[in-house]
Amino acid sequence: MKLSYNQLKIIKNYIYNYPPNNRKSALIPILHKIQSYCNNWLSIESMDYVADLLKISKIEVYEVASFYTMFNLKPVGKHVLEVCQTAPCSLLGSLDIRKYIQKKLNIKPGENTQDGMFTLKNVECLAACGYGPVMQVGSKYFEKLNFNKIDIILEDLKKIKKHSTYC
Ligand code: FES
């Protein structure tokens, strides 16, 4: 994996925020950044690169990357639709919202649309329980969803050609 001079400088600044014996603390922000540089997903190669950079074992990186749903471990669409499936959102209709998106895009959770525009994911609580059903796309939250709002959101997202990311 090869980063540009500026990308590497940004990554190294994360590391310098921590004492030398606590480099590992920079792991999560670095994974976010690397993911944003790599079409919104983390390959084995990119995770191994992070392990070398932080001088930690590869398994430590894999453990963190596979635990948090915000890290994508396989190629994803330009927009990752993360629909909350936890109880408060479920009671407010998130299961119907997810099924509606599935039918509309013809994909199941964990799959990408054929045109590479969307990935659908089930996620746990997004910490906006009072505004359910909630969906996150990159750094944006969409709240109090209904079918009409989903139609509008998907049409708007289709107009955005670059990946929605957290960074
Ligand atoms: S339960 Fe959906 S945001 Fe908390």
Boltz pocket constraint, residues with backbone or C-beta under 6 A from the ligand:
constraints:
  - pocket:
      binder: B
      contacts: [[A, 84], [A, 85], [A, 86], [A, 87], [A, 88], [A, 89], [A, 90], [A, 124], [A, 125], [A, 126], [A, 127], [A, 128], [A, 129], [A, 130], [A, 132], [A, 134]]
      max_distance: 6.0
